[in-house]
Amino acid sequence: MYPTVSEVLALPVFRHGAPTVVAGAAGLSSRVRWVHAAEVADIAGLLRGGELVLTTGIALPDDPPGLTRYVDDLADVGAAGLVVELVRHWSDALPPALASAAERRGLPLVTLGRETRFVAVTEAVAGLIVDAQVAELRAAGQVHETFTALTVAGAEPAEVLREVTRSAGLPVVLETLGHDVLAYDTAGGAPGELLADWAQRSRNVVLSERTGYHAQAGWLVTVVGARGNDWGRLVLLCPSEPAHRHVVIAERAASALAVHRLAAREREGLERHAHRTLLAELLASPTPPGDLVARSEALGIPLRGRRLIGVCVRPSTTVGTAHAMAVAETLRDLAEATALAARRARVAALVGIVDDVSVRTLLSLTTAADVDGVLNRLSRELHQPVVLAAGTTVTEVGQARRSLTEAAHVAQAALSTPSPKPFHRLQDVRLRGLLHLLADDDRLLAFADRELGALAARDKAHGSRLMDTLRHYCAHGGNKSAAAAAAHMSRTAYYQQLARIEQVLGVSLDSPESVLSLHVALLVTEIRTNRPPAAE
């Protein structure tokens, strides 16, 4: 809100005095907080920084060391500049020592060739500062009104960021405290350039205050969230020191985002609880409660006369080994994102967390809906690295349990076989998916124990890794060379291990049927090891 030295020198009262910049031109962009007329050499101790000092020079020393010390003192306290009237002490030019010191310290040194009323200068600069402050206050008031209206209207983050770029004319990014980008607005620029290597760049910007400017990065950063419950940072990309108005915009936008998240959490929390209850009841019994359909319809999710599809959404990375609170937070965020994606895809859906690893969804579609099209839209709208799996499409509420359970098994199987597919069905995970569906069958478990029990016992007793050797062999379709390379063993040593497996199990690995049986048993063992917790 303060004018620069250059802007002050452009005032009519200064132009009348015939100003000439003698030295320190690099500091002409410094802000002038006030104008101070002083005729003493030790004035620096009375200044606070940002003052433009006016003097006739009559009390300044003539010796070079004294003049150098005078300039250094002004620069040390942060004076904006020094203006000397060439009338009373020096009439033609300033002493070289004064100019040399000002140039060295980057302190603007200006001479006035004609007598000037310093009081008129002070009044003119004070008026300029007051006008700027009033304009800044008006602009800040407008910013407050704009973002208050957005807050009251419950504006989405994208709307808030769009208003930031409109008001500030700067690109803006909303990120998590872990430096993942949640939303952004390029202000007309290229997204690739804005977000390139974002996480690393963001980690390098560390500020001690809630709102601050990192000059090296050119980032104005403010923390988003209530104190003690911060969850993100709002970053405005400012190539130069931000104006006060930009700081106000950033802070008001951060407040609007924080309020939106709190309101959304409260709203979504109640909705998720209601949805979770219905989904849990569907999964708990083959026969759903008689009032379940009516309760679902009361939530705006019709189930009668619809096509129903169970969907399971899981983070692409396993969350089961993380801290319980972090896992719960991840799933809550994923449930909210899934519900929002369903709304954007314009599909009615029950969305809730019914176990410790995934979000379950029951999609309710019209009979004419394109199922694959809906699943593709849902995947696109999620904007998160997830595995999305769908069960069989059913038409009866009593069959929804089967579809939901099937989706969970498909999602677990899909995690073991990464694929770029937007969503997965049972046919996409093939044998592994079928085994997931049959994982609770005692006959299947007995088969796996019968096939591999002796080998597992051998490994346990002797500390060998014959199970791993067999797993590599099956995974590479019986190609011994490829399996040996994958196991990081020489072919000779690997072949010896295969012979030992044949001896322990009493089978021939040259028999396709034997290898198939062993591979199925290995998959069952893997499924049992990685089995997710049962639904509530």
C-alpha positions in Angstrom: 0.0 0.0 0.0 3.1 2.3 0.2 4.4 4.1 -2.9 7.9 3.4 -4.2 10.7 6.0 -4.3 10.1 6.3 -8.1 6.4 7.1 -7.6 7.2 9.7 -5.0 9.8 11.4 -7.3 7.1 11.6 -10.0 4.9 13.8 -7.8 4.5 17.4 -9.1 6.0 18.9 -5.9 9.1 16.9 -6.5 9.3 17.5 -10.2 9.2 21.3 -9.4 12.4 20.8 -7.4 14.2 19.3 -10.5 15.2 15.9 -8.9 18.2 14.0 -10.2 19.1 10.5 -9.1 22.8 10.6 -8.3 23.3 7.1 -6.9 21.5 4.0 -5.6 19.1 3.6 -8.6 18.8 -0.1 -7.7 16.8 1.0 -4.7 14.2 3.1 -6.5 11.6 0.3 -6.1 11.8 0.5 -2.3 8.6 1.4 -0.5 8.2 4.8 1.2 6.4 4.5 4.5 6.9 8.1 5.5 8.9 11.3 4.7 11.1 12.8 7.4 12.9 16.1 7.1 16.0 16.2 9.3 19.1 18.5 9.6 21.2 16.3 12.0 23.8 13.8 11.1 22.7 11.2 13.7 19.1 11.0 12.6 19.3 7.2 12.0 18.6 6.4 15.6 15.1 8.1 15.3 14.0 6.2 12.2 12.1 2.9 12.0 12.7 2.0 8.4 10.9 3.0 5.1 11.5 6.7 5.6 12.5 9.0 2.7 14.9 11.5 4.4 14.9 15.1 3.2 17.8 17.4 4.1 19.6 20.6 3.0 22.8 19.1 4.2 23.8 22.0 6.3 24.4 19.8 9.4 26.2 17.0 7.5 29.9 16.5 7.8 32.3 17.3 5.0 34.8 14.6 5.6 34.5 11.4 3.6 34.5 9.1 6.6 31.7 11.1 8.3 29.6 11.1 5.1 30.1 7.3 4.6 29.1 6.7 8.2 25.9 8.8 7.7 24.8 6.8 4.6 25.7 3.5 6.3 23.6 4.4 9.3 20.6 5.2 7.1 20.9 2.0 5.1 21.3 -0.1 8.3 17.9 1.1 9.7 16.2 0.5 6.3 15.7 4.1 5.1 14.0 4.2 1.7 16.2 7.0 0.3 18.0 10.3 0.9 17.0 13.6 -0.8 19.5 16.5 -0.6 18.6 20.1 -1.7 21.5 21.7 -3.5 21.0 25.2 -2.2 22.5 25.9 1.2 25.4 23.5 1.8 26.3 22.1 -1.6 25.3 24.1 -4.6 26.6 22.2 -7.6 27.2 18.6 -6.7 27.4 16.3 -3.8 30.7 15.1 -2.4 31.9 11.9 -4.1 32.1 10.1 -0.8 28.4 10.5 -0.2 27.5 9.3 -3.7 29.9 6.4 -3.5 28.5 5.2 -0.2 24.9 5.4 -1.4 25.8 3.5 -4.6 27.5 0.8 -2.5 24.6 0.3 -0.2 21.9 0.6 -2.9 20.3 3.6 -1.1 18.7 6.0 -3.6 20.4 9.4 -3.4 18.5 12.3 -5.1 19.4 15.9 -5.4 17.0 18.8 -5.8 18.3 21.6 -8.1 15.8 24.2 -6.8 14.6 25.2 -3.4 11.7 23.1 -2.3 9.2 23.4 0.5 9.8 20.2 2.5 6.4 20.6 4.2 4.7 20.5 0.8 6.6 17.3 0.0 5.6 15.7 3.3 1.9 16.6 2.7 1.9 15.3 -0.9 3.6 12.0 0.1 1.3 11.6 3.1 -1.7 12.1 0.8 -0.4 9.5 -1.6 0.1 7.0 1.2 -3.4 7.7 2.6 -5.0 7.4 -0.8 -3.2 4.0 -1.3 -4.3 2.8 2.1 -7.9 3.8 1.5 -7.8 2.0 -1.9 -6.3 -1.0 -0.2 -8.9 -1.1 2.5 -11.7 -0.8 -0.1 -10.1 -3.7 -2.1 -9.7 -5.7 1.1 -13.4 -5.1 2.0 -14.4 -6.2 -1.5 -12.3 -9.4 -1.0 -13.9 -10.1 2.3 -17.4 -9.6 0.9 -16.6 -11.9 -2.1 -15.2 -14.8 -0.1 -17.8 -14.4 2.6 -20.5 -14.9 -0.1 -18.6 -18.0 -1.4 -18.4 -19.4 2.1 -22.1 -18.9 2.9 -23.0 -20.5 -0.5 -20.8 -23.5 0.3 -18.7 -23.0 -2.8 -16.6 -26.0 -3.9 -12.8 -25.6 -3.8 -12.7 -25.1 -7.6 -14.9 -22.1 -7.3 -12.9 -20.6 -4.5 -9.6 -21.0 -6.5 -11.2 -19.6 -9.6 -12.1 -16.5 -7.6 -8.5 -16.3 -6.3 -7.1 -16.1 -9.8 -9.8 -13.6 -10.9 -9.0 -11.3 -7.9 -5.2 -11.7 -7.8 -4.4 -12.6 -11.4 -2.0 -15.3 -10.1 -1.9 -19.1 -10.4 -3.0 -20.9 -7.2 -2.6 -24.4 -5.9 -4.3 -26.2 -3.0 -2.2 -29.0 -1.6 -2.3 -31.4 1.3 0.3 -31.1 4.1 1.9 -34.1 2.4 2.4 -31.9 -0.8 -0.2 -33.7 -2.9 -2.1 -31.4 -5.2 -5.9 -31.3 -4.4 -6.9 -28.5 -6.8 -5.4 -25.7 -8.8 -6.2 -22.9 -11.2 -3.5 -21.9 -13.7 -4.8 -18.3 -14.3 -4.6 -19.1 -18.0 -1.1 -20.8 -17.9 -0.1 -24.3 -18.7 -0.9 -26.9 -16.1 2.2 -28.9 -16.9 4.5 -26.0 -16.1 2.6 -25.1 -13.0 2.6 -28.6 -11.5 6.0 -29.9 -12.7 7.9 -31.6 -9.9 5.4 -30.0 -7.5 6.0 -32.3 -4.5 9.7 -31.7 -4.4 9.3 -27.9 -5.0 6.8 -27.7 -2.2 8.9 -29.6 0.3 11.6 -27.0 -0.2 9.2 -24.2 0.9 9.2 -24.2 4.7 7.7 -21.2 6.6 7.4 -20.7 10.3 4.3 -18.6 10.2 0.8 -19.5 9.0 1.0 -17.0 6.2 4.3 -16.0 4.6 6.2 -15.3 1.5 9.1 -17.5 0.3 11.1 -15.1 -1.9 13.4 -17.7 -3.5 10.4 -19.8 -4.7 8.2 -16.9 -5.3 5.4 -18.5 -3.3 2.8 -16.8 -1.0 1.7 -19.6 1.3 -1.0 -19.8 3.9 -2.0 -22.8 6.0 -5.6 -24.1 5.5 -7.6 -25.5 8.4 -8.5 -24.7 11.9 -5.7 -24.3 14.4 -4.8 -27.8 15.7 -6.5 -29.4 12.7 -4.6 -28.1 9.7 -4.9 -30.2 6.6 -3.4 -28.2 3.6 -1.7 -25.2 2.2 -2.8 -22.6 -0.3 -0.1 -21.4 -2.6 -0.2 -18.3 -4.8 2.7 -18.1 -7.2 4.0 -14.5 -6.9 7.2 -13.7 -8.7 7.7 -10.6 -6.5 6.8 -9.5 -3.0 3.0 -9.8 -2.7 0.8 -6.8 -2.2 -1.2 -6.6 1.0 -4.3 -7.3 -1.1 -2.9 -10.6 -2.2 -2.2 -11.7 1.4 -5.9 -10.9 2.2 -7.1 -12.9 -0.8 -5.0 -15.9 0.2 -6.1 -15.8 3.8 -9.8 -15.3 3.0 -9.7 -18.1 0.4 -8.0 -20.4 3.0 -10.8 -19.6 5.5 -13.5 -20.4 2.8 -11.8 -23.7 2.0 -11.5 -24.6 5.7 -15.2 -23.8 6.4 -16.3 -25.8 3.3 -14.3 -28.8 4.5 -15.8 -28.6 8.0 -19.4 -28.3 6.6 -18.8 -31.0 4.1 -17.4 -33.3 6.8 -20.4 -32.8 9.0 -22.8 -33.2 6.2 -21.0 -36.2 4.7 -20.4 -37.7 8.1 -24.2 -38.0 8.8 -24.9 -39.2 5.2 -22.0 -41.7 5.3 -23.3 -43.1 8.6 -26.8 -43.6 7.2 -25.4 -45.2 4.0 -23.0 -47.4 6.0 -25.8 -48.7 8.1 -27.8 -49.8 5.1 -24.8 -51.4 3.4 -23.8 -53.2 6.5 -27.4 -54.6 6.8 -27.3 -55.7 3.2 -24.0 -57.6 3.8 -25.0 -59.1 7.1 -27.8 -61.3 5.9 -28.9 -62.9 2.7 -32.4 -61.5 3.4 -32.4 -57.7 3.8 -34.7 -56.1 6.4 -38.2 -55.4 5.1 -37.9 -51.6 5.6 -34.4 -51.3 4.0 -35.8 -50.3 0.6 -38.0 -47.6 2.2 -35.1 -46.2 4.2 -32.9 -46.1 1.2 -35.5 -44.3 -0.9 -35.9 -41.8 2.0 -32.2 -41.1 1.5 -32.8 -40.5 -2.2 -31.5 -43.9 -3.4 -34.3 -45.9 -5.0 -33.7 -49.7 -5.1 -37.0 -51.0 -6.6 -37.2 -51.5 -10.3 -33.5 -50.7 -10.7 -30.3 -52.3 -11.9 -28.0 -52.7 -8.9 -24.3 -53.0 -9.0 -22.0 -53.6 -6.0 -18.7 -51.6 -6.3 -15.6 -51.7 -4.1 -13.1 -48.9 -4.1 -9.7 -49.4 -2.6 -6.6 -47.3 -2.4 -4.0 -48.5 -5.0 -1.4 -48.9 -2.1 -2.1 -51.2 0.8 -3.3 -49.2 3.9 -3.5 -52.2 6.2 0.0 -51.8 7.6 -0.3 -48.1 8.3 -1.3 -46.5 11.6 -5.0 -47.1 12.4 -5.9 -43.4 12.6 -4.1 -42.8 9.2 -6.0 -45.7 7.6 -9.3 -44.4 9.0 -8.6 -40.9 7.7 -7.7 -42.3 4.3 -10.9 -44.2 4.0 -13.0 -41.3 5.2 -11.5 -39.1 2.5 -11.9 -41.9 -0.1 -15.6 -42.3 0.9 -16.2 -38.6 0.5 -14.4 -38.6 -2.9 -16.5 -41.6 -4.0 -19.8 -40.0 -3.0 -18.8 -36.8 -4.8 -17.7 -38.8 -7.9 -21.1 -40.5 -7.9 -22.9 -37.2 -7.8 -20.8 -35.8 -10.6 -21.4 -39.0 -12.6 -25.1 -38.4 -11.9 -25.7 -41.9 -10.5 -27.7 -42.7 -7.3 -25.5 -44.7 -4.9 -25.2 -45.8 -1.3 -21.6 -45.1 -0.2 -20.0 -46.2 3.0 -17.1 -47.8 4.9 -18.0 -51.3 6.1 -14.5 -52.8 6.6 -11.0 -51.6 7.3 -9.6 -51.6 3.8 -12.2 -50.3 1.3 -15.2 -48.2 0.5 -18.3 -50.1 -0.6 -20.9 -48.6 -3.0 -24.2 -49.9 -4.3 -25.0 -48.2 -7.6 -28.7 -47.8 -8.5 -29.2 -47.5 -12.2 -32.2 -47.2 -14.4 -33.0 -50.2 -16.6 -31.8 -48.2 -19.7 -28.5 -47.1 -18.2 -25.2 -48.0 -19.8 -23.4 -49.9 -17.0 -19.9 -49.7 -18.5 -20.4 -46.0 -19.3 -21.5 -45.3 -15.7 -18.5 -47.2 -14.3 -16.1 -45.3 -16.6 -17.6 -42.0 -15.6 -17.3 -42.9 -11.9 -13.6 -43.9 -12.4 -12.8 -40.6 -14.2 -14.5 -38.5 -11.5 -12.6 -40.1 -8.6 -9.4 -38.3 -9.6 -7.5 -40.6 -7.2 -5.1 -43.6 -7.5 -7.6 -46.4 -6.6 -8.7 -49.9 -7.7 -12.4 -49.8 -8.6 -14.1 -53.2 -8.9 -17.6 -54.0 -9.8 -19.8 -57.1 -9.1 -22.4 -58.7 -11.2 -25.4 -56.5 -12.2 -28.6 -57.6 -10.4 -32.2 -56.6 -10.4 -33.4 -57.7 -6.9 -32.4 -56.1 -3.6 -31.9 -59.5 -2.1 -29.1 -60.1 -4.7 -27.3 -56.9 -3.9 -25.3 -58.7 -1.1 -23.8 -61.1 -3.7 -22.8 -58.2 -6.0 -21.2 -56.3 -3.1 -19.3 -59.3 -1.9 -18.1 -60.2 -5.4 -16.9 -56.6 -5.9 -14.7 -56.9 -2.8 -13.2 -60.1 -3.9 -12.5 -58.7 -7.4 -10.9 -55.6 -5.9 -8.6 -57.8 -3.7 -7.6 -59.9 -6.7 -7.0 -56.8 -8.9 -4.6 -55.4 -6.3 -2.4 -58.4 -6.8 -2.4 -58.0 -10.6 -2.0 -54.2 -11.4 -3.7 -53.1 -14.6 -4.4 -49.7 -16.2 -8.1 -50.6 -16.5 -10.5 -47.9 -15.1 -12.5 -50.7 -13.4 -12.4 -54.4 -12.9 -14.9 -57.2 -13.3 -14.7 -60.9 -12.3 -13.7 -61.8 -15.9 -10.8 -59.4 -15.7 -9.1 -61.2 -12.7 -9.9 -64.7 -14.1 -8.7 -67.6 -12.0 -7.5 -65.4 -9.1 -10.9 -63.8 -8.9 -12.7 -67.1 -8.9 -10.5 -68.3 -6.0 -11.3 -65.1 -4.1 -14.9 -65.9 -4.4 -14.4 -69.5 -3.1 -11.9 -68.5 -0.4 -14.2 -69.5 2.4 -14.9 -73.0 1.0 -13.3 -75.6 3.3 -12.8 -78.0 0.4 -10.6 -75.4 -1.3 -8.5 -74.9 1.8 -8.2 -78.6 2.3 -7.0 -78.9 -1.4 -4.3 -76.3 -0.9 -3.1 -77.9 2.3 -3.0 -81.3 0.7 -1.0 -80.0 -2.3 1.5 -77.9 -0.5 1.5 -79.1 3.1 4.6 -81.2 2.8 6.5 -78.4 1.1 5.5 -75.8 3.7 6.6 -78.2 6.5 10.0 -78.8 4.8 10.6 -75.0 4.5 9.7 -74.5 8.2 11.8 -77.4 9.4 14.9 -76.6 7.4 14.6 -72.8 6.7 14.5 -73.5 3.0 12.6 -71.4 0.4 11.2 -74.1 -1.8 7.7 -72.5 -1.8 9.3 -69.3 -3.3 11.1 -71.5 -5.9 7.8 -73.1 -6.9 6.0 -69.8 -7.0 8.6 -68.4 -9.5 8.3 -71.5 -11.6 4.5 -71.3 -11.8 4.5 -67.6 -12.4 6.8 -68.0 -15.4 4.7 -70.8 -16.9 7.3 -73.5 -16.3 10.1 -71.5 -18.0 13.0 -72.6 -15.9 15.5 -70.0 -17.2 13.2 -67.1 -16.6 12.2 -68.4 -13.2 15.8 -68.8 -12.2 16.5 -65.2 -13.2 13.5 -64.0 -11.3 14.7 -65.9 -8.2 18.3 -64.5 -8.6 19.7 -68.0 -8.7 22.0 -69.8 -11.1 20.2 -72.2 -13.4 22.1 -75.2 -11.9 21.2 -74.3 -8.3 17.6 -73.6 -9.4 17.3 -76.9 -11.2 18.5 -78.6 -8.0 15.8 -76.8 -6.0 13.1 -78.0 -8.5 14.3 -81.6 -8.2 14.0 -81.3 -4.4 10.4 -80.0 -4.8 9.6 -83.0 -6.9 11.1 -85.3 -4.3 9.3 -83.7 -1.4 5.9 -83.6 -3.1 6.2 -86.8 -5.1 5.1 -85.2 -8.3 6.6 -84.4 -11.7 6.9 -80.7 -12.7 6.9 -81.8 -16.3 3.3 -82.7 -15.9 1.0 -79.8 -16.9 -1.8 -81.1 -14.6 0.6 -81.2 -11.6 1.9 -77.7 -12.2 -1.7 -76.4 -12.6 -2.7 -78.0 -9.3 0.3 -76.6 -7.5 -0.3 -73.1 -9.0 -3.9 -73.1 -7.9 -2.8 -74.2 -4.4 -0.2 -71.4 -4.3 -2.9 -68.8 -5.3 -5.2 -70.0 -2.5 -2.4 -69.8 0.0 -1.6 -66.2 -1.1 -5.3 -65.3 -0.8 -5.5 -66.7 2.7 -2.4 -64.7 3.7 -3.7 -61.4 2.3 -7.3 -61.9 3.1 -9.0 -58.5 4.1 -11.0 -58.2 7.3 -14.6 -59.4 7.2 -17.3 -56.8 6.6 -19.0 -55.5 9.7 
